[in-house]
Structures are given as structure tokens and as C-alpha cells.
Amino acid sequence: QVQLVESGGGLVQAGGSLRLSCTASGSISNINHMGWYRQAAGKQRELVAIIHSGGSETYADSVKGRSDISSDNAKNTVYLQMNSVKPEDTAVYYCKRTDYGVWGAKEYWGQGTQVTVSS
């Protein structure tokens, strides 16, 4: 099993920055990707950003250019830096990890961390 622990949420003023982190522990695979998703009240969960174990990154259009996802493989930790935050960035942010192995693919989710952007 894999456990994900998120941190860094909270209240942020519009125009400010936030930094989220997510650390994985347990029976993890070296072939993986980790990412951030978010779910605003009354809306579906959506992708924010993903980073692959090879280093490639994918961003949602809504955060592209003002967000940076990075990872520290030695710490099994992924970070999301978001600048120039907007009220529409308010959501619960979830860390997701997908591990690949001979078993196929396994997905794991964190418990979520609330981010509230005040205008």
C-alpha cells in the first residue's frame, strides 16, 4: 500500500502564492507519476498538474504559466507552486500517485487539503 500525506493548504489572498507538498510512503514504484487535482464546491474534480518519473510535466490550461510542479525523488515528494492565485483557484486540492509495475497500474489519493483564495 501507498500513503500520501499533503500539506500547505490554507487561506491565501488573491495575487499571492501557495505551495503544496505531498509525500508518498509505503510500497512505492520507481515508475510512476504524481500530480495534483482539485475539486471546487459543486464541481467535478479536475487535473491541475502532473509530473512523470521521467520529468515531463502536464498542466491544465487554467494554471499554465503561473504554476510549477516539481518533485524530489529522494524524498518521494511532489510540490505544486502556484503564483498569482485567483478566487477561482479555491478548491480542495488532492494529491494523486499512479504506480506502474508488473501488476499494471495502481492509483492512490491523498486526503485533500483546502485552499481558499480571498479577493
C-alpha positions as CSV (number, residue, x, y, z in Angstrom):
1,Q,0.0,0.0,0.0
2,V,1.0,3.6,-0.6
3,Q,0.1,6.5,1.7
4,L,0.1,10.1,0.6
5,V,0.3,13.0,3.0
6,E,-0.4,16.5,1.8
7,S,0.4,19.8,3.4
8,G,0.4,23.5,2.5
9,G,-3.2,24.5,2.1
10,G,-4.9,27.4,3.7
11,L,-6.1,30.9,3.1
12,V,-4.3,32.9,0.5
13,Q,-5.0,36.4,-0.8
14,A,-5.7,36.9,-4.5
15,G,-2.5,37.6,-6.3
16,G,-0.4,35.7,-3.7
17,S,1.2,32.4,-3.9
18,L,0.8,29.0,-2.5
19,R,2.9,25.9,-2.2
20,L,1.6,22.4,-1.7
21,S,3.6,19.3,-0.9
22,C,2.7,15.6,-1.0
23,T,4.9,12.8,0.3
24,A,4.4,9.2,-0.6
25,S,5.4,6.3,1.7
26,G,4.9,2.6,1.6
27,S,5.4,0.1,-1.2
28,I,6.1,2.6,-4.0
29,S,7.3,2.0,-7.5
30,N,10.2,3.9,-9.3
31,I,8.0,4.1,-12.4
32,N,5.2,6.5,-11.5
33,H,3.6,9.8,-12.0
34,M,2.3,12.1,-9.3
35,G,0.0,15.0,-9.7
36,W,-2.4,17.5,-8.2
37,Y,-6.1,17.6,-8.8
38,R,-8.7,20.0,-7.4
39,Q,-12.4,20.0,-6.7
40,A,-14.3,23.2,-6.1
41,A,-17.7,23.1,-4.4
42,G,-20.4,21.8,-6.7
43,K,-17.9,20.9,-9.5
44,Q,-16.1,17.8,-10.7
45,R,-12.6,17.0,-9.8
46,E,-10.1,18.3,-12.4
47,L,-6.5,18.0,-13.2
48,V,-4.1,20.7,-12.1
49,A,-0.7,19.4,-13.0
50,I,1.2,16.1,-13.3
51,I,4.8,15.2,-13.2
52,H,6.1,11.9,-14.6
53,S,9.1,10.0,-13.1
54,G,10.9,10.8,-16.3
55,G,10.5,14.5,-15.6
56,S,7.8,15.6,-18.1
57,E,5.1,17.8,-16.9
58,T,1.5,18.5,-17.8
59,Y,-0.6,21.5,-16.7
60,A,-4.2,22.4,-17.0
61,D,-4.8,25.5,-19.2
62,S,-6.2,27.3,-16.2
63,V,-3.0,27.2,-14.3
64,K,-0.4,27.1,-17.1
65,G,2.2,29.9,-16.9
66,R,1.6,30.6,-13.2
67,S,2.2,27.1,-11.7
68,D,5.2,24.8,-11.4
69,I,5.1,21.2,-10.4
70,S,8.3,19.6,-9.2
71,S,9.5,16.5,-7.4
72,D,12.2,15.3,-5.1
73,N,12.6,11.7,-5.9
74,A,14.8,11.0,-3.0
75,K,12.0,12.2,-0.7
76,N,9.2,10.8,-2.8
77,T,7.6,14.2,-2.6
78,V,5.9,16.3,-5.2
79,Y,5.4,20.1,-4.9
80,L,3.0,22.5,-6.5
81,Q,3.9,26.1,-6.6
82,M,1.1,28.4,-7.8
83,N,1.5,32.1,-8.2
84,S,-0.9,34.9,-8.9
85,V,-3.7,32.9,-7.4
86,K,-7.3,33.8,-8.1
87,P,-10.6,33.3,-6.2
88,E,-11.4,30.6,-8.8
89,D,-8.5,28.6,-7.6
90,T,-10.4,27.9,-4.4
91,A,-10.9,24.2,-4.0
92,V,-9.8,21.1,-2.2
93,Y,-6.5,20.0,-3.7
94,Y,-5.8,16.3,-3.9
95,C,-2.5,14.6,-4.5
96,K,-2.7,11.5,-6.7
97,R,0.0,9.0,-7.4
98,T,0.0,6.3,-10.1
99,D,2.5,3.4,-9.7
100,Y,3.4,1.1,-12.6
101,G,4.7,-2.4,-12.3
102,V,4.2,-5.9,-13.4
103,W,0.8,-5.7,-11.8
104,G,-0.2,-2.9,-14.1
105,A,-1.2,0.5,-12.7
106,K,-2.3,1.4,-9.2
107,E,-3.7,4.7,-8.2
108,Y,-3.6,6.4,-4.8
109,W,-5.2,9.6,-3.5
110,G,-4.3,11.9,-0.6
111,Q,-6.9,13.1,1.8
112,G,-7.1,16.6,0.3
113,T,-6.1,20.0,1.5
114,Q,-8.3,23.0,1.3
115,V,-7.1,26.1,-0.5
116,T,-9.2,29.3,-0.2
117,V,-8.3,32.4,-2.1
118,S,-9.8,35.6,-0.8
119,S,-10.5,38.5,-3.1
